[in-house]
Amino acid sequence: MYTPKVMPPPRITHAIEWARGKTRRLIQRVVPAPLGVLELASGWMMTQALCAAAALGIADVLVDGPRSADRIAAEVGADPDATYRLLRALAGHGVFIELPDRCFALNSMADTLRADSPRTVRPVLLMVGHPIVWAARGQLVESVATGRSGHELAHGIQAFDQMAANPELASGFNDAMRVTTQMAERAILSAYDFSRFARIVDVGGGSGYLLAAILRSAPRAKGIVYDLTAATAEAGKIFTGAGVTERAAIENGSFFDATPAGADAYVLKHIIHDWPDEQALQILHSVRRAIAPRGRLLLIECVVPRRNSAHLSVWLDIEVMLAIGGRERTGAEYTELLARAGFLVRRIVPTIGPHSIIEAVPNRSGLPLT
Ligand SMILES: C[S@@+](CC[C@H](N)C(=O)[O-])C[C@H]1O[C@@H](n2cnc3c(N)ncnc32)[C@H](O)[C@@H]1O
């Protein structure tokens, strides 16, 4: 688990992101448009190549040093020629290093595919390439045509309902969420001081990873991770590992019905973006009924910037449209949605990553009509 250190100010990292976007567009302009478009369209190959390397555990067998493609294939139980071709393609894009005689070695990018790497992204790739998830991602035409979630179109069931019935899928999803939260942890904790709160509820907090990190940064606070039963299976272990067991509890239930009452901070990371306005309002109403009068609602989301760009939020928007029928929102849209639920946005705090923290307080004119 990271501890917050001195971090660069968000405007520096955002300027770097802006420059990367500009460079990408400049590079596109030096090739003919049909080629530029087909280059963009080949993104699925890279996605699948990374998912395959991660699923087969190829990076894991290179931890003791370079190996030939034949030996890698024998160790992971794959076809030698296909393994060589996969690694050659990835090495051409800077993931793995290709050496003479069809040998390959790890580099820092390839190392993130290892299960045991402290910087692993393997659980995310396993989820992206999971056949159930990939089938839903293939529904974009229908999704855009109908406005329905790709997951429901592909499988006839809402994603979280399917996870409730499929522990393997739920566990893979929770692992992936834990990894992405781990990557955002430092940015979030260095942007916002949680130590002024006494009771914190992480609504839809999954495996409790973010709550554990928050409690470590706020040594006097107690916390509850609140989520469906399928999501919190690992939370006890995570609280123990973080040394916060005495101050952290697990409660199960649906945020559409209620959330634990009386806390002074309610954290919702990547929750509201999963839902269209009607359901998002139901969740916010649950929090509004539960929150202490001077409490803080903290939505951690990728807010869509005012100027169109390649910001992660606009692609995450497509992802949540397909996965669950949700949407990313602009700051103005969050402000309006929260007002309808009886909250007043105090500020939107940028982090050095793609997330912002939308801080809201219950308005004084009483509970909204539900
Ligand atoms: C996108 S994940 C975010 C998890 C976590 N907050 C994070 O950012 O890592 C959405 C979470 O909402 C939870 N969830 C979905 N439906 C729920 C419901 N009806 N009540 C409570 N939690 C729910 C899921 O189990 C999942 O953990």
The ligand as an SDF file (V2000), in Angstrom:
LIG
                    3D

 27 29  0  0  0  0  0  0  0  0999 V2000
  -17.2660    0.1010  -10.4190 C   0  0  0  0  0  0  0  0  0  0  0  0
  -17.2630   -0.7700   -8.9250 S   0  0  0  0  0  0  0  0  0  0  0  0
  -16.4340    0.3550   -7.8570 C   0  0  0  0  0  0  0  0  0  0  0  0
  -15.8010   -0.3210   -6.6770 C   0  0  0  0  0  0  0  0  0  0  0  0
  -14.9630    0.6060   -5.7760 C   0  0  0  0  0  0  0  0  0  0  0  0
  -15.7190    1.7320   -5.2930 N   0  0  0  0  0  0  0  0  0  0  0  0
  -13.7290    1.0700   -6.5330 C   0  0  0  0  0  0  0  0  0  0  0  0
  -13.7220    2.1790   -7.0770 O   0  0  0  0  0  0  0  0  0  0  0  0
  -12.7670    0.2930   -6.6090 O   0  0  0  0  0  0  0  0  0  0  0  0
  -18.9350   -0.6280   -8.4300 C   0  0  0  0  0  0  0  0  0  0  0  0
  -19.2530   -1.2510   -7.0910 C   0  0  0  0  0  0  0  0  0  0  0  0
  -20.6520   -1.0690   -6.8280 O   0  0  0  0  0  0  0  0  0  0  0  0
  -21.1200   -2.2240   -6.1760 C   0  0  0  0  0  0  0  0  0  0  0  0
  -22.5740   -2.3400   -6.3200 N   0  0  0  0  0  0  0  0  0  0  0  0
  -23.2820   -2.5860   -7.4560 C   0  0  0  0  0  0  0  0  0  0  0  0
  -24.5980   -2.6260   -7.1730 N   0  0  0  0  0  0  0  0  0  0  0  0
  -24.7220   -2.3890   -5.8440 C   0  0  0  0  0  0  0  0  0  0  0  0
  -25.8420   -2.2680   -4.9650 C   0  0  0  0  0  0  0  0  0  0  0  0
  -27.0900   -2.4140   -5.4040 N   0  0  0  0  0  0  0  0  0  0  0  0
  -25.6000   -1.9830   -3.6560 N   0  0  0  0  0  0  0  0  0  0  0  0
  -24.3260   -1.8270   -3.1830 C   0  0  0  0  0  0  0  0  0  0  0  0
  -23.2220   -1.9200   -3.9820 N   0  0  0  0  0  0  0  0  0  0  0  0
  -23.4230   -2.1900   -5.2940 C   0  0  0  0  0  0  0  0  0  0  0  0
  -20.3690   -3.3460   -6.8790 C   0  0  0  0  0  0  0  0  0  0  0  0
  -20.4010   -4.5390   -6.1360 O   0  0  0  0  0  0  0  0  0  0  0  0
  -18.9870   -2.7300   -7.0250 C   0  0  0  0  0  0  0  0  0  0  0  0
  -18.1650   -3.0310   -5.9170 O   0  0  0  0  0  0  0  0  0  0  0  0
  1  2  1  0
  2  3  1  0
  2 10  1  0
  3  4  1  0
  4  5  1  0
  5  6  1  0
  5  7  1  0
  7  8  2  0
  7  9  1  0
 10 11  1  0
 11 12  1  0
 11 26  1  0
 12 13  1  0
 13 14  1  0
 13 24  1  0
 14 15  1  0
 14 23  1  0
 15 16  2  0
 16 17  1  0
 17 18  1  0
 17 23  2  0
 18 19  1  0
 18 20  2  0
 20 21  1  0
 21 22  2  0
 22 23  1  0
 24 25  1  0
 24 26  1  0
 26 27  1  0
M  CHG  2   2   1   9  -1
M  END
$$$$
